[in-house]
Amino acid sequence: MTTHKVDTLIQQFTETLPKGLAHLKEEMSHNLQQILKSYLSQLNLITREEFDIQVSLLKRMRQRLIALEKQGVETPEKSSDHGLISEK
């Protein structure tokens, strides 16, 4: 989640505060921002761009694997005599 989205979320929340608590708006906004940033940093999230790159890499690896299988190169999943992967 980007800083802009966090700020927007906090703004939406603080706008829903009753008028009597308006004086707490700035303090709550600051505290919520710190809490959200701390929590989100612990989630080990990646950006959409990073995700798309990984998807692209996996597609290329799959294509290479298919090409190798067509050439007759044995993969560990298909070889039973190596004992690397048990097929059960």
C-alpha positions in Angstrom: 0.0 0.0 0.0 1.5 3.3 -1.0 1.9 6.3 1.3 -0.8 8.1 -0.8 -3.3 5.3 -0.1 -2.5 5.2 3.6 -3.0 9.0 3.8 -6.3 8.7 1.9 -7.5 5.9 4.2 -6.6 8.0 7.3 -8.3 11.1 5.9 -11.5 9.1 5.3 -11.4 7.8 8.8 -10.8 11.1 10.5 -13.5 12.7 8.5 -16.0 10.4 10.1 -15.1 11.5 13.6 -17.9 13.4 15.4 -17.5 17.2 15.5 -16.8 17.0 19.2 -13.6 15.1 18.5 -12.3 17.3 15.8 -9.6 18.6 18.0 -8.1 15.1 18.1 -8.1 14.8 14.3 -4.4 15.7 13.8 -3.1 13.5 16.7 -5.2 10.5 15.6 -4.1 11.0 12.0 -0.5 10.9 13.0 -0.9 7.9 15.3 -2.9 6.0 12.7 -0.3 6.7 10.1 2.5 5.4 12.2 0.5 2.3 13.2 -0.5 1.5 9.6 3.0 2.0 8.2 4.5 -0.2 10.9 2.0 -2.9 10.3 2.2 -2.8 6.5 6.0 -3.0 6.6 5.7 -6.3 8.5 3.5 -7.9 5.9 6.2 -8.6 3.4 4.2 -7.3 0.5 5.4 -6.7 -3.0 4.4 -4.2 -5.6 2.3 -5.1 -8.6 5.3 -4.5 -10.8 7.4 -7.0 -8.8 4.6 -9.5 -9.0 4.3 -9.1 -12.8 8.0 -9.6 -13.2 7.9 -12.8 -11.2 4.9 -14.1 -13.3 6.9 -13.3 -16.5 9.9 -15.2 -15.2 7.8 -18.2 -14.3 6.2 -18.2 -17.8 9.6 -18.2 -19.4 10.9 -21.0 -17.1 7.8 -23.1 -18.0 8.5 -22.5 -21.7 12.1 -23.5 -21.3 11.1 -26.6 -19.4 8.6 -27.6 -22.1 11.3 -27.1 -24.8 13.8 -29.2 -22.8 11.2 -32.0 -22.4 10.5 -31.9 -26.1 14.2 -32.3 -26.7 14.2 -35.4 -24.5 16.1 -34.0 -21.6 14.9 -35.7 -18.4 13.6 -33.6 -15.6 13.8 -34.7 -11.9 10.1 -35.1 -11.8 10.2 -37.6 -14.7 13.2 -39.6 -13.7 12.5 -42.4 -11.3 16.0 -43.9 -11.3 17.7 -40.9 -9.7 15.7 -41.1 -6.5 15.5 -37.4 -6.1 11.8 -37.1 -6.1 9.5 -39.9 -5.1 6.4 -40.3 -7.1 3.6 -41.2 -4.6 
